[in-house]
Amino acid sequence: MTMSKEDIATAVFETLASELTRLGLKKLSARISTPKGVAPGTHFSEKDIAIVVSIARPVRTTVDEFLYKNRIMAEIVQIEGKGRLSQKEEDWTAIVAEFYQIIWKIQSMLGAPTYHLFVAAPAALTFALGAVLGLNYDVHVYHWFGDDYKEVLVTSSKLLG
């Protein structure tokens, strides 16, 4: 029996969702879901992933609206902090290490997707998360300008010249 492209995508994303749950994260939670206005179980592409990091404030609703309005058909990996950030370096390091685990899991299952990155976190943490991504992947970075997101840059190895 041959599986359809949609069935394969569904299986991949169900497995990814299960794998993200099994990471045993202590500082972050991570789950995958479909964008607003899309039936559950509908998968678009194995190559577009929106990473939504909500540490400072919840941003999922505004990201959903932005993706829907701009017809960006990306699976959403929602990453949230568990509890408040402390001033202890080891807590911040743990968050960065867990973010790395999440990215590694996505990479191992999907190859090299195009990332769409939305982050609401302290600047120091955002810098560290960017260091995890480096210039190894195509990352469309979005910034909140008070009423909407705007794509402010695309990172990739091409930036190195």
C-alpha positions in Angstrom: 0.0 0.0 0.0 1.4 3.4 -1.0 0.9 6.3 1.3 -0.2 9.7 -0.1 1.9 12.8 0.3 -0.6 14.1 2.8 -0.5 10.8 4.8 3.3 10.9 4.9 3.3 14.5 6.1 0.8 13.7 8.8 2.8 10.8 10.0 6.0 12.9 10.1 4.4 15.7 12.0 2.6 13.3 14.4 6.0 11.6 15.1 7.7 15.0 15.6 5.0 16.1 18.0 5.5 12.8 20.0 9.3 13.3 19.9 9.1 16.9 21.2 7.0 15.6 24.1 9.6 12.9 24.9 12.5 15.4 25.1 11.7 15.8 28.8 12.2 19.6 28.8 12.3 21.2 32.2 12.5 25.0 31.4 10.6 25.0 28.1 7.5 23.4 26.6 7.4 22.7 22.9 4.5 21.5 20.8 3.7 21.5 17.1 0.4 22.6 15.7 -1.3 23.8 12.5 -1.9 27.5 11.9 -5.2 29.4 12.5 -8.0 28.6 10.1 -6.6 25.2 9.0 -8.2 21.9 9.8 -6.3 19.8 12.3 -4.1 17.2 10.5 -3.6 19.4 7.4 0.1 19.7 6.6 1.5 21.9 4.0 5.1 21.3 3.6 7.9 19.6 5.4 10.0 22.6 4.6 8.4 25.5 6.4 8.4 25.7 10.2 7.3 28.8 12.2 9.1 28.8 15.5 7.2 30.9 18.1 9.1 31.6 21.3 6.9 33.1 24.0 9.1 33.8 27.1 8.4 37.4 27.8 4.8 37.4 26.7 2.3 35.2 24.8 2.6 35.8 21.0 0.9 32.8 19.4 -2.3 34.6 18.5 -0.6 37.5 16.7 1.7 35.1 14.9 -1.3 33.0 13.8 -2.9 36.2 12.4 0.3 37.2 10.7 0.8 33.8 9.1 -2.8 33.6 8.0 -2.9 37.1 6.6 0.4 36.7 4.7 -0.5 33.1 3.5 2.6 31.7 5.0 1.8 28.0 5.2 4.1 26.8 7.9 3.7 24.3 10.6 4.1 26.0 14.0 6.4 24.9 16.8 5.3 26.8 19.8 8.0 27.1 22.5 7.0 28.6 25.9 8.9 29.2 29.1 7.9 27.2 32.2 7.7 29.8 35.1 9.6 33.0 35.5 13.2 33.6 34.4 15.6 33.8 37.3 18.9 35.7 37.5 20.8 32.4 37.7 23.1 31.7 34.7 22.3 28.0 34.8 18.6 28.6 34.2 19.3 30.7 31.1 21.9 28.1 29.9 19.3 25.3 30.4 16.8 27.2 28.2 19.3 27.6 25.4 20.3 23.9 25.7 16.6 22.9 25.5 16.1 25.2 22.5 19.0 23.4 20.8 17.4 20.0 21.5 14.2 21.2 19.9 16.0 22.5 16.8 18.1 19.3 16.6 15.0 17.2 16.7 13.3 19.2 13.9 16.5 19.0 11.8 16.8 15.2 12.4 13.3 14.6 11.3 12.7 17.2 8.5 16.2 17.9 7.1 16.7 21.6 6.5 13.4 23.4 6.7 13.0 27.1 6.2 12.4 28.7 9.6 10.1 31.6 10.3 11.2 32.9 13.7 9.1 34.9 16.1 10.6 35.6 19.5 9.2 37.4 22.6 12.1 37.1 25.0 14.8 39.2 26.8 17.5 40.4 24.4 20.3 38.3 26.0 18.2 35.1 25.6 17.3 36.0 22.0 20.9 36.5 21.2 21.7 33.1 22.6 18.9 31.4 20.6 20.2 33.1 17.5 23.6 31.6 18.2 22.1 28.2 18.4 20.6 28.7 14.9 23.8 30.3 13.6 23.9 30.9 9.8 23.4 27.2 9.1 19.7 27.5 8.2 17.5 29.8 6.2 15.8 31.8 9.0 13.2 34.5 8.2 13.3 36.7 11.3 10.3 38.8 12.2 10.0 41.8 14.5 6.8 43.1 16.2 6.3 46.8 15.4 3.4 47.5 17.8 0.6 46.5 15.4 2.0 43.8 13.1 5.1 41.7 12.4 7.5 42.7 9.7 10.2 40.4 8.2 13.5 42.2 9.1 16.1 39.9 7.8 16.8 36.5 6.4 19.8 34.7 7.8 21.7 32.0 5.9 25.3 31.0 5.1 24.9 33.5 2.1 25.5 36.3 4.6 29.1 35.2 4.9 29.8 36.1 1.3 
